[in-house]
Amino acid sequence: MHGHGGFEMNGHYVPTMEELTEYQSTRDPYAGSPKYGLYTIYFCGVTIGIFFLVHWFKAALFWSKMRSGSQISPLKSRIIATARLLTYPRLPYSSARVLNYVWAIGPLGPNIILFIGLLFVSMYCWVNSYYYRLPFYGSPAIALRSEWIATALMPFVFVLGAKRNLISWITGVSHDKLQLFHQGAAFMIVYMSLVHTIGMIVQSLMEIPFSETYASSYIWWSGFAALGSLLWLYIGSLPFIRKRLYEGFYFLHIAASIMFVGFLYFHGTGLLVTDAYMQATIALFGFGIAARIVMMFISNVLFRHRAQISLQGGSVRVTIPTNMKWSPGMHIFVRFLHIRPFESHPFTIASLPTSKEGEQNEIVFVIRPETGFTRVLADVAVNTASDRKFPIILDGPYGEKGHNTLRAYNHVLLLAGGTGITFIAPLFADLVRAMQQKDGPCTKIDLVWAVKSRGKDKVSRASSC
């Protein structure tokens, strides 16, 4: 406010605080605007709760099928078939390839949930058609609504971006599958932040020249600085940019995140309950980082891993003796201290832990050299003795923990293309082990592996047990 009000400025009446409060009391008041953030949290909480229930339903269904020989009731079969029909389909490759430049599209199910979320925030922000106030009668309602929706999403987007996080522990969904939700929540924050910024600018232009507004308060320049960092975060994370700058993406992402949180904290400090959201964001994200550091300490300081690298059939084979345990299909991040110590890259574990007591496990990666780090790794394999042991730091394993749910089926068909066999091979080996140990109803496995050859476009190999 300018002074105590009760005068005119630029042809508009500037109200006193009492007049402003009375005017806003029936027009989406500023003091009541945090409710938009609160109901956004409720929406996210209900969504997480649904995932929690689905996780335990799937766990109960798995053990039921393991006990009953893969037989379930017709009603359950219809429910599961309908859920798969709504969640599994993907776009045709020709369409997905284009869309993946700006959006990691993935399967239909997560995108349906994100669309519902987008619909929720859009309707919650726009359905109330009271958008702007009279000049000098306070911040526009549309800007306040969008501001609190974006602020309430902050803790979720940071938690969803962490490798070890509370949402994964609650829902059983691994961090890699949560990345699509991290991407979607980030888009909603960008969307609501732009609505907030544009709304504030429009309201300001009704009152005084914008140059005077910008210079009059730290809220304006800190807000623009936060928005700039946010746009840097989002644009720099688009798939076509991230894939081409993978080695530098992580550091740029962290730097922009720190700048964004810092400017945003300064922008909103002391305004209603903004501090609570910022503190929750920092605390939850910090908890995830601390949990990751603790697990990395346990995995590396106690076990002191070493890796051997060799080139076999055009692929790089990495073997790491370890006492760690993992489930088939999991992946792990590896940092080679003598090759590129400031980079950590994820690889799917192509082996299984031993089933015999007292024997040491061996992590195996089979990596196809492309560009960047994998090409460097291939060059090291060519120019280094195969018995050399490289010091490494392991971060993980990550992925779906627990039993291989495919064990609960009588007949399993596995499909793999090229080096995609590194994900399928441990699943296949685990199913064979289950059949040998008579653990579950599985009695038949078909594996189809399509690979390229010089003479033909593709060669399909099939084996069954």
N, C-alpha and C positions, 0 to 999 in steps of 0.2 A: 504494500500500500504506500501511497505517497502522502506523507504527513499524517494527519488524523482524519482526513476526509472532510466532507461538507463544502467542497468548492468545485469549480469547473476546471477541466484541463482538455485542451484540444477539442473543445466543443462538446465534451461529455462530462456529466456530473460524477464526481468521485465521492462515493458514499462513506459515511463513518463506519466504524467496525460494527456498531449495533445494527445499522441499516443493512450492511452486507450480510451479517449473520441471519437477520430476519428474512432477507431475500433468498438466501440459500436454503433455509430451513425446509422449504417445500420443493426444492429444485436440486435434488441430488447433492446434498451438502458435502463440502470438503471433509469435514470431520467424520462423516460416515463412509467415505470412499474406501477405506481398508477392507470393507466387506467383500469387494470384488476379488481381492487377493485371497480372502478366507475361503470363499466358495470355489475358487480355482484349486486350492489345496484339497478341499473335500472331493472334487472331481478326480484329481490325481490319486488321492487315497483310495477311493472306491475302485479305480482302475487297477491299482496295485493289489487290492484285496481280491479282485476277481482272478488275477494271475495266481495269487497265493492258493485260492481254492482249486483252480485248474491244476496246479502243480500237485497238490495232494490227491486230487481225484485220479490223475494219471499214475501216481505212485501206487494208490490202492488198486487201480485197475491192473497194473503190472503184476503185483503180487497175487491178485485173484486169478489172472491168466496163468501164472507160473504154477499155481496149485491145481487149477482145474483143467490143465492141458490145452490152453488157448481157447477154451470155449466160453463165450459170453452170451448174455441174453439178446434176443432180437432187438429189443428196445435200445439197449446200450449200443448195439451195432449200428442202428440207424442214427443215433445221436453222434457217434464218432464219425460215421461216414459224412453226415451233414457238416460237421465241424471241419473235416478235411476239405470238403468241397468248397467251403467258404474261405479257407485259410491257406491251402497249399498252392493253388494255381499261380503261375507267373505269366508275365507278358511274353509274347513271342520274342525270340532273340533279336529279330530285326528292329522291333520297337524298343525293347529294353536297352539295346546297345546305344541308341540315340539318347534316351531319357537318362541313362546312367552317367552322362556327362555332367548333369546338374543334380541328380538325385539317385542315391543308391537304392533302387526300387525294391529289390528283394521280393519275397512272396506276398500274396494278397492280404493275408491276415493282419500283419502289423500295420499295413497301409490303411486298412479299414479302421483300425483303432486310432491311428493318427488323424484320419479324416474326421472321425467323430470328435476328437479333441479340437481340431481346427474349427469345426462347426460350432462347438461349445464356446470357444473364446470369441469367435466372430459374432455369434448371436448375443452373448453376454455383453459384448462391447457396443454393438450397433443397434440392437432391437429397441432399446430406449432411445427415442428420437430426439431427446433433449441433449444437444451436443455442445452449444456455445452459450456463454452468459453475456449479459450486457457489458459493455466496456467498463473496466475497473471493478467488476463485481466478482472477481476471483478467477481461479484457473478453470478452463473449460471442462465440462463434465466428461466429454469424450476422451480428453487427455488424461484425466484422473482414472477413469475406468481402465484404459489400456495400460497405464502406468502400473497399477496394482496387479493386473493380470500378469504382466511381464515380470514384475518383481517376485510374485509368488512362484513362478516357474523356475526362477534362478536356482534354488537348492536342488531341484530335480534334474536340471540339465547338467549341473556339475557332478552330481552323484552318478547319473547315467554314463558320464564320460570316464569314470574311474574304473580301473580293472578290478579292484576289490571294493565292493560297495554293498550297502545295506539292502538295496533293492534286489540284487542278485541273491543274497542270502535269504531274503524273505520269499522270493518267488521261484527260486531254483533256476532262473534264466541266466545263462552265462553272459559275461560282459560283451562278447562279440555280437551276440544276438540283440543286446540292448543298444548297440550303436545306432540302429535305425531310429529308435525312440529318442536317443540323444540328438540326432540330426533333426528329427521332427520338432522336438521341444525347442531347439535352438532357432528353427525357422519361425516358430510362434513368437518367441521373444523378439526377434528382429522385426516381425510384422507388427506386434503391439508397440514396440519402441518407436517405429516410424510413425505410427498413428499418433502416439503421444507427442512426438517432436513436432509433427505438422500441425496438430491441434494447438499446441502452445504457441507456435509461430503465428498462426492465423489469429488467435485471440490477441496476441501482442500487437499485431498490425492494426487492430481496431482501436488501440489505445495511444501508443506513441511510436515514433520511428524506431525500426528494429535496431538500428545502431545504438540508440540510447538504451534500449532494453538489454542488449547483449553486454553493454558496459556497466549496467547498473547492479549486477549480482553475479556472484561466483556460480550460482545454480546454472546459469546459461552456458558459460564456457566449459564447466565441468561436465555438463550434460552432453554437449557436442563432442567433447573428448571421449566420453564413454561410448557414445554412438559410433564414433569413428573406429574405436577399438573393436566394437561389436561387429561392425561391417567387415573389418579386416579379418576377424575370426571366421565369420560365416563364408565370405567369398573365398578366403584362403583354404577353406575346408571342402569346397566343391570337388566332387570326384575327379574331374579332368585336371584340376590343379594339383590335388593331393597326390595322384598317381605319378605325376611327372616330377614332383618335388618332394618325394617321400622322405628322403634323408634329412631335408631341412624343415619339413612340415612340422615335425614334433616341437622343435625349439621355437619356431615362429608362433605356433599355437599356444605354447606355455607363456611366452612373452606377452602376446596379445591378451591372454586370459588375465594375467597379473595386472596389466594396464587397465583392462575393462573393470575388474573388481575394484581397483584402487580409485579410479575416477568416479565410478558409480557410488562407492561408499562416501566419497567427498560430496558428491552431488546430492545425495539424499539424507545425509547424516542429521539426526535430530528431528526429521519430519515424520510425525505420527509414529507408526511402528516399522518404518523402513529399517532401522538398525537391527531389529529382531530377525528380519529376513536375511540381511547381510551376514549377521553372526551365525545364523543357522547354516548358511551356504558355506562359510569358511570352516565351521566346525565339522560338518558332514564330509566335505571334501578332504579336510585335514585328517579325519579319521580313516578315510580310505587310503590316503597316502601312507599314514603311519602303519596301517595293517599290511600294506604292500612291503614296506621297508622291513618290518619285523619278519615276514615270511621269507623275504629275500635273504635276510641275515641268517635265518635258520637253515635255508636251503644251501647257502654258499659258504658261510663261515664254518659251519660244522662239517660239511661234506667236501669242500674244496674241489670242485669239478674241473676236469680236464677233457678236452675234445680231440679226437683224431679225425683228420680230413683226408679223403681220397676221392679220385675221379673214377667212376665206374659206368661204362656205357653211355657217356655223355652227361651223366648226372653226378652231382656232388653228394657223397655219402659222409655223414657226420655221425660218429658214435661217441657216446658219453656214458661211462660207467657211473652208476648212482645207486643210492639207497632210497630214492624217492619212489612214490607210488603214483599211478595215474590210471585213468579209465580210457578205453579205446575211443578214438576220435578227438582226444584233447590236444591242445597245442601249448607251446611254451615260447617265451621270448628269450633270445640268446644274445649276449653281448660278448664279442671276441676282443679281449683286452689288448692283444698284440696285433690286431688287424684294423679294426675301427672301434676304439674304446668308447666313443661318444654316441654310438648307435646301438639300438636294440631292435632285433627283427623277430617276428613270429614265424614259427615253423610247426607243421603238424607232426606229431610223434607217430612214426610208422611202425613202432614195435609195441609189444605188450610187456608188462612186468612179469617176472617169473612166478609160477605158481608153487614153486618148491621153497620150503623154508631154508634160510641160511644162505641162499644164492643171491649174488648181487644182480641188480637189474641193469639193463643197458638201454639208454635212449638212442634211437636211431632216427635220423632225418635223411630223406632222399630229396634233393633240391635240384630243380632244373635251372641252369644258369640263364639269366635274362640280361638285364642291364643293371647298373648300379652295384649294390652290395653283393648280389648273388654272382655276378661276373667276377668281382674281386675275389670271392671265395673260390671260384673255379680256378682262377689264376694261381692262387695260393696252393690249391690241391695239386696242380701240375708241377709247381716249382719246389715243393716241399716233400721230404720223406714221409711216407704214409704212417710211420710209427712215431712221428713227432706229436707231442701232446701240448695243445694250446690252452692256456688259462682262460676260463670263461666265467660269466655270471649268468645264472639262470633266473628267470622271473616267471613263475607258474608252478604247476601246469594250470591252464584255464580251459573251460569248456564244460560240457555236461558231466557231472560227477555221478558216481554210483554205478549200478549195474547197467549193462548194455540191454536196453529195453527190447531189442530184437530177439533176445533169448526167449521171449514169451510167445513167439509165433512158431507154428509147425513147419512152415516153409518160408524161407527168406530168399529174395532175389536182390542181389547187389550189382549195381552198375557203376563203372568207373571209366573215365576218359583220360588217357595220358598219365601225367604225374598225380592226377586225382586219386590214383590207387593208394597213395600214401595215407589218405583218410580211410579208404575202404579196407585196406589190408589188415589193420588191427581189429576191425569189426569182424572180418572173416575169420581171423585166427581165434578171436574170442568165442565165436559161435562154434568153431570146431572143438575148442577146449570144452565148452559147455556140453556138446554132444558126447565127447569122450567121458566126461565126468557125470553124464546123465543129470545135468542141472537144468531142468526146464523141458518144455515139450518139443523143442526144435529137433527135427529129424532129417531135414533136407535143406541144402544151401546151394543156390546157383549164383555163380560169379561171372559177369560179362565185362570184359576189359577191352576197350577200343583204343588202339595205339596207331600212330603214324608209322609208315615205312617208306622206303625209297621207291619201291615198285608200285605201291598202291596208295590211294588216298587214305584209306583206313583198313586196319586189320582187326577183326573181332576175335577174341579168344574167350572161350567159355569153359568153365569147369564146374563140377557139382559134386556134392558129398551126400 
